[in-house]
Structures are given as structure tokens and as C-alpha cells.
Amino acid sequence: MSSQPPLVIVLMGVSGSGKSTTGAALSRALDWPFRDADSFHPPANVEKMARGTPLTDEDRWPWLAAIARWIDERCEAGEHGIISCSALKRSYRERIIGTRRGVQLVYLKGERSLIGQRLRGRRNHFMPASLLKSQFSVLEEPGADENPVVVSIAMSPRRVVATIVEQLGLEPPTNGG
């Protein structure tokens, strides 16, 4: 393979697309650290979403800047990482990925009905299913120029992870090796 494997993988998609589940499983498979972008939200953003109020771009800029700093730290240290981030708009992806080398976008794509079903089954999460409509209305699917790996979430989480590993040409570590 002529291209270098990524240092950092950004998992994007609407709430309920399986970013956290995929990120945790991918972290275990590759032995790479994983951060959920939700952990970068200031408390005011979490409170706003918990009330069912969609965030504005102004709410998101400091959050995206914190995510970009984490990505930069990984890349500058030459260390791997996985981060989940909705990154629904191209402008958001430009903030966290832009022209950074070694960062690969993976779009976890799913039908609204499947994602709605998943959201309704969630417990103890601050993002209510009622915000799904706003997520899809804001979503700007990544274009070919963003070089995304697009993975259907209709598959099992295990198959989603295997597809990502295969598409990126990654080698999971061998046990005891």
C-alpha cells in the first residue's frame, strides 16, 4: 500500500449512528486511545442539549477547537488516536481535519428510521431522540474531496469495525507479539 495509514481516525455521523460504540471497539481492536467528542463539550452545551435545544454554531466553535487541539497533539507526537465527533457540517470538519496530514474521516452512515430506533432505546444519555430531526437537517454528508471512508451502520458493530480496519489497511496488533 502506497499511502500511509492514518495517525488519527475521526468517526463522524449523527447522534445514534454508533460513533462511541465503534470508537471503543476500534480502540480495543487496534490498541489505540479513544476519545468521545462529547467529553470536550462545556457543561453549558450538555445542559442545552439535555433540555432538547439544538446547539448553535457559536456553541460549537470552542468545542471543535478543543477537539482540533487533541488531534494536533496526537499528530505532533506521532501517536495514534480515535475520536468520535458528529462533525455534521463541512465547516466543522474543516476545523477539526482541514489539511491535517495523517487524519482520516470515517462516516458512519445510517437510515433515519434505524437511528431513531437506536436513540429511543438509549438510557442515561443527554442527547434526546427528539433532536434527531435537527441532526439530519444540519447534516452535510462528506464529499469525495474529503476522502471519507463511508461505512453502513446497518451491519453489526463487529463488522463495522472490521470494515474500517480493512478499508484503512490497518494491522491490529497481535497478542503477545
N, C-alpha and C positions, 0 to 999 in steps of 0.2 A: 504494500500500500504506500503510495507516494505522499499522501498528506499525513501530517502529524495528528495523533489522537488529541482530543481537547484536554486542556487542564481543568476547565470548569464547564459543567453542564447546567444550563438554565432550563428547568421544566416549566412550561407555561400552559395555561388553559384557564377556563372559567372555574369558579368555585364548584367543587364536587367532581372535577374531572380526574381526581386521583393523584394530584401533584405530591401531596405529603406521603401517601401510601407508596407511590412509585419511588419517590426520593429516598425513603427509608429502606425499601427493598433494594434499590440500586446501590445505596451506600453499603449495605451488607454484602451484596454480590461483588462489588469492586474494592471494598475496604477503603472507600473514600469518605471524608467527612460530609455530612449533610446538614444544611440549614433550611428551615422553613421560613420563607419571607415574612410570614405573619409575625415571627418573633422580632422583626425590625420595626413593626408599627408602633408609634407612640400610643400611650393609653387613650388619648382623645379619639384617635381613629378607631380603636377597638370599641370604645363606648358608642361611637356614632353608628358603626355597623351593627352592633348588638341591638340598637334601637330600631334597626331596619332602614337607616338612612344611608343612601349610597355616598361614597366618598367623592369629593371633587378633585380635579387635577391639583389644586392648591394643597389639598390634604396629602396627596400622593408624592409630591416632589421631594420632601425631606426623607420619606420612606425609601424612595427609589435611590436617592443619593447614598443612604446608608447601605443599601444592597450593592450599589456600584463600588463603594469602598471595600466591602468584603470581597467582591470579585477581584478588584485590583490587588488587594493584599495577597490573595491566593496566587494570582498570576505573577506578581513581582517576586514571590518566594519560590516560584516554580512548583507549587503544590496543587494537587487535585482538589476539587470540591464539587458539590452538587447543591444547587439551590432551587427551591420551588418558588415561583412568582407568577401571579396571574398574568402580568405583562400584556394586558388586553389590547392596548393601543401601540401602534408603531412608535409613537413618540416615547412611550415608556421603555420599549425595547432598545431604542436608540440611547436612552440614558444609561441603561444597565449593560448593554452589549456594545452598541455602536461599532467602532472599528477595532475593538479589543481583539488581539490575536489570542488564539487558544480558548475561545469561549464558543460553545455550541448550543444553539437553540433547539429544544425538543418540544414540539407542540402536541400536547395530549388532547386529541380531538374526539368529541362525542356528540351524540344527538341530544337535544334539549330534553326529550322525554326520559332518557336513561339518566341524565344528570339530575333532573328533577326528582326522580325516584330515589337516587342516592342521597340527595340533600334532605329529603323528607325522612329518611332513615337515620340521619345523624343525631347524635346526642352530645350535649356539652360542647357545642361549637358556636362561636359568636356570629357566624355568617348564616342568617336565616334563609330558608328556601325562597322566601318572598323577594329576595334580591336577585334571583336568577334571571329574571326578565331584564333587569338593568345590566347584568353581566353580558348577556348576549347582545343587547342593544349597543354596548360600548365596544364589543369585540371587533377588532380588525385582524382577521386571520393573516399570519405572516405570508409575505410574498416570496416568490422564488429567489429574489435578490437578497433575502435574509438567510438563505441556505438552511431552512429548517429541516429537521427530521420530523415527519408527521407520523404519529402513531395513534391508531384507533384504540379507544378505551373500551370498546365492546369486548375485547379479549380479557382473559384473566390477568390479574396483576403480574403473575409469574411470566406470562407470555409477553406482556408489555415490556417488562424489564429485559427479557431475552432479546426482544426486537431492538431495543435501544442499544444494547451491548453489541449485537450483530451489525446494525446499521452504522455504528461509530467505529467498528473494527477494534473494539476494546478487548483486552485479555483479563478475565477475572484472575485474581491470584490463586495459586494452587495451595492447598492445605499442606503445611509442613515444609513448604518449599522456600 
